[in-house]
Amino acid sequence: MARPAMFDAVYRDQAVPHYRGNPLNEALPDILTVDEAVNAMMRRVRPTEQERALPPHLRRHATNRLRDFLFPLTMHLDLSARLGELIRDGYSRRNPHTADWRSVLQVSDNAGNADLAYVGRPGLPGLLMALIGPSGIGKTSAVDAVLATYPQVIRHLSYKGQRPRIARQIVWLKLTCPPQGSTRELCCAFLDEVDRLAGTSYGRDFVGRGTTAEAMRRLMAKVALLHGVGLLVVDEVQCLSEASSGGSRVMLNFWLALTNGLGIPIVSIGTPKSKRILGAEWQHARRGVGQGDFILERLSNNDEFEIFCSTLWKEQFLQQPAPLTRATIDLLYDRSQGVLDLVVKLFMMAQRRAIDAGHETLEHRHLTEVYDESFKLVHGFLEIMRQGGNADDDRWDQALDHLDRTLAAQTDRERAMAALHRARQAEDVGSAGQPSEPKRKRQRKRPAESAPSGVADSSHTAQAWTPPDDSVLAQKGGHEPLREAGHIYDISADLMGGKPTSGS
């Protein structure tokens, strides 16, 4: 992964008194207003007329830009404010140009003790926040959007005529919890990321096979201080395991040591399962400092969902976009239950289906067909949500993972079958103009191979053509290359034990 851009520090006057006189805070961008935050986090696609004029096989590729779509909602603005407060408040507690900076460095020497939950000075409360929500709700993308409003690395050359004590400030650092939930693995990932960002070599110089987990934690604490890490974000925290290197209790105590002793804010991102793993001690620590959990839930079918859909609906690569109606919003909600990741995927896949069918207007049938055929893995979970329940944590995560891995293959299959059908139509048209060779080139089609209705005849618009059943395709030797290429298989059996989960 390439090293991000490094910005030279530009020190700004601080309106908040306790942020003044601290180079780490003064080098940050100005605190954003609500309007500025919206504009900074907004990621629109805005298809161009040139893209809409592309031939179908190229326009399909252009729709991939919808994966980056993000429209800031209330949760994004709230998260932006809270993360900004964590970063700046954390810096205000460890000013490298104050007399007690050396004492903070001494505290870091004890931060590796696995049984030491609170190592800091009195009056230095922790800066902890847990961001919790089901998969697909937009936790990680929301955090990434907020973090992108800050430079990640700032280089300090001189501060008020003095040589800076922190030369390369890392404003934020984001890690993914290792699959085995090992504290040692997390420390190694932290050092590797610092080395990538700051151009250092801590991992190579100080970590070996004989390095203990306690020594790793101590080194991580020291490095975090020396590089002025403003915020540590740990994603997928539900992966923490008691069976790995002491497990979640050791990791929890170490995080509390970092925040309470060193003033380094930590945000953990996880599914609802992470609350059970982190346990009561983490909950108590956050309630004591007024941080609490930041809970993200799927949207209700309200004004905010309507605003989201109205913005997304403008991002069409079709040449004759239809206006958004209340019925369309209700359909999008029913087929996603307010899970934004599903809304965007459904919208993108429906456009691809329309393009493949030669249609230039997105219709309800395109959305419904994609849901029925490509979203089978989540049908059962969405039905639970329709009835007011919550999908099982692990199985919902697994379903979304399978959906991400299979959507590309499913759309490739649709494109291949559409191409075969168009080729068959072209052959029929060409053969019709050559009366001398009709018997040799045109064979009577078996019933299973008859041209699907709704495609050859443009007057049939009630139902678009859908690929034949896999069992039929499997009997046709001419389609064996598609099967060997992985375009033909039953994805719904992977998760549900061989039987698709019925939808609504």
C-alpha positions in Angstrom: 0.0 0.0 0.0 1.4 3.4 -1.0 2.3 5.9 1.6 -0.3 8.7 1.9 0.6 12.3 1.3 2.5 14.1 4.1 1.5 17.7 4.7 3.7 20.4 6.3 2.2 21.8 9.4 0.3 25.1 9.1 -0.4 26.4 12.6 -3.9 28.0 13.0 -5.2 30.2 15.8 -7.5 28.3 18.1 -10.8 29.7 19.2 -11.1 27.1 22.0 -8.8 28.2 24.8 -7.5 24.8 25.9 -6.5 23.9 22.3 -4.0 26.9 22.2 -0.3 26.5 22.5 -0.3 22.9 21.3 1.3 22.3 17.9 -0.6 19.0 17.5 -4.0 20.8 17.7 -2.9 24.0 15.9 -1.8 21.9 12.9 -5.2 20.4 12.4 -7.7 21.8 9.9 -10.3 24.2 11.2 -13.3 22.7 12.9 -16.0 22.3 10.3 -19.5 23.7 10.4 -22.4 21.4 9.5 -22.5 22.6 5.9 -18.8 22.2 5.5 -18.9 18.7 7.0 -21.6 17.7 4.5 -19.6 19.0 1.6 -16.4 17.4 2.8 -17.9 13.9 3.2 -20.2 13.9 0.2 -19.1 11.4 -2.5 -21.4 11.9 -5.5 -21.0 9.9 -8.8 -22.7 12.3 -11.2 -22.7 10.3 -14.4 -21.7 12.3 -17.5 -23.5 12.4 -20.9 -20.3 10.8 -22.3 -20.7 7.8 -19.9 -24.4 7.5 -20.7 -23.6 7.3 -24.4 -21.1 4.4 -23.9 -22.0 1.1 -25.5 -23.6 -1.4 -23.0 -20.5 -3.5 -22.3 -18.5 -0.4 -21.3 -21.4 1.3 -19.5 -21.7 -1.7 -17.2 -18.1 -1.0 -16.0 -19.0 2.7 -15.4 -21.7 1.7 -12.9 -19.0 0.4 -10.6 -18.5 4.0 -9.5 -21.7 3.7 -7.5 -19.8 1.6 -5.0 -18.1 4.9 -3.8 -21.4 6.7 -3.4 -21.9 8.3 0.1 -24.5 10.9 1.1 -23.9 12.3 4.6 -26.8 11.6 6.9 -27.5 12.6 10.5 -25.3 9.8 11.8 -22.3 11.0 9.7 -22.6 14.5 11.1 -22.9 13.3 14.6 -19.9 11.0 14.2 -17.9 13.8 12.6 -18.4 16.0 15.6 -17.7 13.3 18.2 -14.5 12.0 16.5 -13.3 15.6 16.1 -13.8 16.2 19.8 -12.0 13.0 20.7 -8.9 13.9 18.6 -8.6 17.4 19.9 -9.3 16.6 23.5 -6.8 13.8 23.4 -4.1 16.1 22.1 -4.9 18.8 24.7 -4.0 16.2 27.3 -0.5 15.5 25.9 1.1 18.7 24.7 4.7 17.9 23.7 5.7 21.5 24.6 4.7 21.3 28.3 6.7 20.3 31.3 4.8 17.1 32.0 5.5 15.6 28.6 8.4 13.6 30.0 6.2 12.1 32.7 3.7 11.0 30.1 6.6 9.2 28.3 7.5 7.5 31.6 3.9 6.3 31.9 4.2 4.6 28.5 6.9 2.3 29.9 4.3 0.6 32.1 1.5 0.4 29.5 2.5 -3.1 28.5 1.4 -4.7 31.8 -1.4 -7.0 30.9 -3.1 -6.6 34.3 -2.8 -2.8 34.5 -6.1 -1.3 33.6 -5.4 2.3 34.7 -1.8 3.6 34.7 -2.3 7.3 34.2 -2.2 10.3 36.4 -5.3 11.3 38.4 -7.7 13.5 36.4 -6.8 12.0 33.0 -10.0 10.1 32.1 -10.1 7.7 29.1 -11.3 8.7 25.7 -13.2 5.6 24.5 -16.0 5.2 22.1 -17.6 2.0 20.7 -19.3 2.3 17.3 -21.7 -0.6 17.1 -24.1 -1.7 14.4 -25.0 -4.7 12.1 -23.0 -5.4 9.0 -23.9 -3.4 5.9 -25.2 -0.5 8.0 -22.3 1.8 7.0 -20.1 1.8 10.1 -16.8 1.6 8.4 -17.7 3.8 5.5 -19.0 6.5 7.9 -15.7 6.5 9.9 -13.6 6.5 6.7 -15.6 9.5 5.4 -14.9 11.4 8.7 -11.3 10.5 8.8 -10.8 11.6 5.2 -11.6 15.2 6.3 -8.2 15.2 8.2 -4.7 14.8 6.9 -3.3 11.5 8.1 0.3 12.6 8.5 1.6 16.1 9.3 5.3 17.0 9.2 6.5 19.6 11.8 9.6 21.5 10.9 9.6 24.3 13.5 7.1 25.5 16.1 7.5 29.1 17.5 11.2 29.0 16.7 11.7 25.7 18.5 12.7 22.3 17.2 9.5 20.1 17.3 9.4 17.2 19.7 7.2 15.3 17.3 8.5 15.6 13.8 5.8 13.4 12.1 2.4 13.6 13.6 0.0 10.7 12.7 -3.5 12.2 13.2 -5.3 8.9 12.9 -4.5 5.3 12.4 -7.0 2.6 11.5 -6.5 -1.1 12.0 -8.6 -4.2 11.4 -8.7 -6.6 14.3 -6.7 -9.7 13.4 -8.9 -12.8 12.5 -7.6 -14.6 15.6 -8.0 -11.6 17.9 -4.4 -11.7 19.1 -3.0 -8.7 20.9 0.4 -9.5 19.5 -0.9 -9.5 16.0 -2.6 -6.2 16.5 0.6 -4.6 17.9 2.5 -5.9 14.9 -0.2 -4.4 12.5 0.1 -1.1 14.4 3.9 -0.9 14.0 3.7 -1.9 10.4 1.2 0.9 9.7 3.3 3.5 11.5 6.3 2.4 9.5 4.3 2.8 6.3 3.0 6.2 7.3 6.1 7.7 8.9 8.8 6.0 6.9 10.2 4.3 10.1 11.3 0.7 10.7 10.1 -0.1 14.2 8.8 -3.5 13.2 12.1 -4.6 11.7 14.3 -3.1 14.3 12.5 -4.0 17.5 10.3 -7.0 16.9 11.5 -10.6 16.6 10.4 -14.1 17.3 11.4 -13.8 21.0 9.6 -10.5 21.6 6.9 -11.0 24.2 3.4 -9.7 24.0 4.0 -7.4 26.9 7.1 -5.9 25.2 5.1 -5.4 22.1 2.4 -3.5 23.9 5.0 -1.3 25.6 6.6 -0.5 22.3 3.2 0.3 20.7 2.4 2.7 23.5 5.8 4.5 23.2 5.5 4.7 19.4 2.0 6.1 19.6 3.2 8.9 21.9 6.3 9.7 19.9 4.3 10.1 16.7 1.4 12.0 18.3 -1.2 9.4 17.2 -4.5 11.4 17.6 -6.9 8.6 17.2 -6.6 4.8 17.1 -9.6 3.1 15.3 -9.9 -0.7 15.6 -12.4 -2.2 13.2 -14.0 -5.7 13.4 -13.5 -5.8 17.1 -15.9 -8.7 17.4 -12.9 -10.9 16.3 -11.3 -10.5 19.7 -10.8 -14.0 21.2 -10.2 -15.1 24.8 -8.2 -18.0 23.3 -5.5 -15.8 21.7 -2.7 -14.3 23.7 -5.0 -13.8 26.7 -7.8 -12.6 24.6 -10.2 -9.7 25.0 -9.4 -9.1 28.7 -5.8 -8.4 27.9 -6.6 -6.2 24.9 -9.2 -4.3 27.0 -6.8 -3.6 29.8 -4.2 -2.4 27.3 -6.7 -0.1 25.6 -7.7 1.4 28.9 -4.0 1.9 29.7 -3.5 3.8 26.5 -6.5 6.0 27.0 -6.4 6.6 30.7 -2.6 6.8 31.0 -1.6 8.4 27.8 -4.6 10.2 26.6 -4.8 8.4 23.3 -8.4 8.1 22.1 -9.6 4.7 20.9 -12.7 3.9 18.8 -13.7 0.3 18.4 -16.0 -0.7 15.5 -18.0 -3.9 15.7 -21.2 -5.7 15.4 -23.6 -6.1 18.3 -21.6 -9.2 19.2 -18.7 -7.0 20.2 -20.6 -5.7 23.2 -20.7 -9.2 24.7 -17.0 -9.7 24.0 -15.8 -6.4 25.5 -17.8 -7.0 28.6 -19.0 -4.9 31.5 -15.7 -3.3 32.3 -15.5 -1.6 29.0 -19.1 -0.4 29.3 -18.4 1.0 32.8 -15.2 2.8 31.6 -17.1 4.6 28.8 -20.1 5.6 30.9 -17.7 7.1 33.4 -16.4 9.6 30.9 -19.7 10.3 29.2 -18.8 8.7 25.8 -21.1 5.7 25.7 -21.9 3.7 22.6 -22.5 5.2 19.2 -25.2 2.9 17.9 -25.9 2.8 14.2 -29.2 1.2 13.1 -30.8 0.7 9.8 -32.9 3.6 8.6 -36.6 3.8 9.0 -38.7 4.6 5.9 -38.8 8.3 6.8 -37.7 11.6 5.4 -34.0 10.8 5.8 -34.4 7.6 3.8 -36.4 9.6 1.1 -33.6 12.2 0.9 -31.0 9.4 0.6 -33.0 7.7 -2.2 -33.7 11.0 -4.1 -30.0 11.7 -4.2 -29.0 8.2 -5.2 -31.7 8.1 -7.9 -30.0 10.9 -9.7 -26.9 8.7 -10.2 -28.2 6.9 -13.3 -26.2 5.7 -16.2 -29.3 5.2 -18.3 -30.2 7.7 -21.1 -33.9 8.2 -20.1 -34.0 8.3 -16.3 -37.5 8.0 -14.8 -38.6 10.3 -12.0 -38.5 9.0 -8.5 -41.9 8.2 -7.1 -43.2 7.3 -3.6 -43.9 3.8 -4.8 -40.2 3.4 -5.9 -39.0 4.6 -2.5 -41.3 2.1 -0.7 -40.0 -0.6 -3.0 -36.4 0.2 -2.3 -37.1 0.2 1.4 -38.9 -3.1 1.3 -36.1 -4.8 -0.6 -33.4 -3.4 1.7 -35.1 -2.7 5.0 -33.1 0.5 5.4 -29.6 -1.3 5.1 -27.8 1.3 3.0 -25.3 -1.1 1.5 -28.2 -3.2 0.1 -29.9 -0.1 -1.3 -26.8 0.9 -3.3 -26.1 -2.6 -4.5 -29.8 -3.1 -5.6 -29.7 0.3 -7.5 -26.4 -0.5 -9.2 -27.4 -4.1 -10.2 -30.8 -3.0 -11.5 -29.2 -0.5 -13.8 -26.9 -3.2 -15.1 -29.9 -5.4 -15.8 -31.6 -2.6 -17.7 -28.5 -2.0 -19.7 -28.2 -5.7 -20.6 -31.8 -5.8 -21.7 -31.4 -2.7 -23.9 -33.6 -0.6 -21.8 -32.8 3.1 -21.1 -35.3 3.6 -18.2 -35.0 2.0 -14.8 -38.3 0.3 -13.9 -39.6 -1.5 -10.9 -39.3 -4.9 -12.6 -35.5 -4.4 -12.9 -35.3 -3.8 -9.1 -37.6 -6.8 -8.4 -35.8 -9.2 -10.7 -32.4 -8.3 -9.2 -33.8 -8.8 -5.7 -35.4 -12.1 -6.6 -32.4 -13.6 -8.4 -29.3 -12.0 -6.9 -30.3 -11.3 -3.3 -31.6 -14.7 -2.4 -29.0 -15.1 0.4 -30.6 -12.2 2.4 -34.3 -12.9 1.8 -34.8 -14.7 5.1 -33.0 -12.1 7.1 -34.9 -9.2 5.5 -38.2 -11.0 6.3 -37.2 -11.1 9.9 -36.6 -7.4 9.8 -40.0 -6.8 8.2 -41.5 -8.5 11.2 -39.7 -6.2 13.6 -36.8 -8.6 14.5 -33.1 -8.5 14.2 -31.1 -10.9 12.0 -28.7 -13.3 13.8 -25.4 -11.5 14.0 -23.1 -14.3 12.6 -25.4 -15.5 9.9 -26.2 -12.0 8.7 -22.5 -11.2 8.4 -22.0 -14.5 6.6 -24.8 -13.7 4.2 -23.5 -10.3 3.3 -20.0 -11.7 2.8 -21.4 -14.3 0.4 -23.4 -11.6 -1.4 -20.3 -9.5 -2.0 -18.4 -12.5 -3.3 -21.1 -13.7 -5.6 -22.6 -10.5 -7.0 -19.8 -10.2 -9.6 -20.2 -13.8 -10.7 -24.0 -13.4 -10.9 -23.8 -10.3 -13.0 -21.2 -11.9 -15.3 -23.6 -14.8 -15.8 -26.4 -12.4 -16.7 -24.2 -10.6 -19.2 -23.1 -13.8 -20.8 -26.6 -15.1 -21.2 -27.8 -11.8 -22.5 -25.0 -11.9 -25.1 -25.9 -15.4 -26.1 -29.5 -14.4 -26.6 -28.6 -11.3 -28.7 -26.3 -13.5 -30.8 -29.2 -15.9 -31.4 -31.4 -13.0 -32.4 -28.8 -11.7 -34.8 -28.4 -15.2 -36.3 -32.2 -15.4 -36.8 -32.3 -12.0 -38.5 -29.4 -12.9 -40.7 -30.8 -16.2 -41.7 -34.1 -14.7 -42.6 -32.4 -12.7 -45.4 -30.7 -15.8 -46.9 -33.4 -18.0 -48.4 -30.9 -20.3 -50.1 -29.6 -21.7 -46.8 -32.5 -21.7 -44.3 -32.4 -25.4 -43.7 -28.7 -25.7 -43.1 -28.3 -22.7 -40.8 -31.6 -22.6 -39.0 -32.7 -25.7 -37.0 -36.0 -26.2 -35.3 -35.5 -25.1 -31.7 -36.4 -27.4 -28.9 -39.1 -26.0 -26.5 -36.4 -25.4 -23.9 -34.4 -23.3 -26.3 -37.2 -21.1 -27.6 -36.5 -17.4 -27.6 -37.7 -15.9 -24.3 -40.6 -13.6 -24.5 -40.2 -10.0 -23.7 -36.9 -9.6 -25.5 -37.2 -10.5 -29.2 -40.5 -8.7 -29.4 -40.2 -5.1 -28.1 -43.9 -4.9 -27.4 -43.6 -7.3 -24.5 -42.7 -5.0 -21.6 -44.5 -6.6 -18.7 -41.6 -8.9 -17.8 -37.9 -8.8 -18.8 -36.1 -12.0 -19.8 -34.4 -13.9 -17.0 -31.7 -16.6 -17.5 -33.0 -20.2 -17.7 -32.7 -22.4 -14.7 -29.3 -23.8 -14.0 -30.5 -27.4 -14.3 -31.6 -26.7 -17.9 -28.3 -25.0 -18.8 -26.4 -28.0 -17.4 -27.9 -30.3 -20.0 -26.6 -28.1 -23.0 -23.2 -28.9 -24.1 -22.8 -25.6 -25.8 -23.0 -23.9 -22.4 -20.4 -26.0 -20.7 -17.7 -23.2 -21.0 -19.9 -20.9 -19.0 -20.2 -23.5 -16.3 -16.4 -24.2 -16.2 -15.8 -20.4 -16.0 -18.0 -20.3 -12.8 -20.9 -18.3 -14.3 -23.4 -21.0 -13.7 -24.0 -22.3 -10.2 -26.5 -22.0 -7.3 -25.2 -19.5 -4.9 -28.2 -19.8 -2.5 -27.1 -23.2 -1.4 -23.8 -22.0 0.0 -25.3 -20.5 3.1 -28.7 -22.2 3.6 -27.6 -25.8 3.4 -28.8 -26.3 -0.2 -32.2 -24.6 0.0 -32.8 -20.9 -0.8 -34.4 -18.9 1.9 -37.8 -17.8 0.8 -38.4 -14.0 0.5 -41.4 -12.0 1.1 
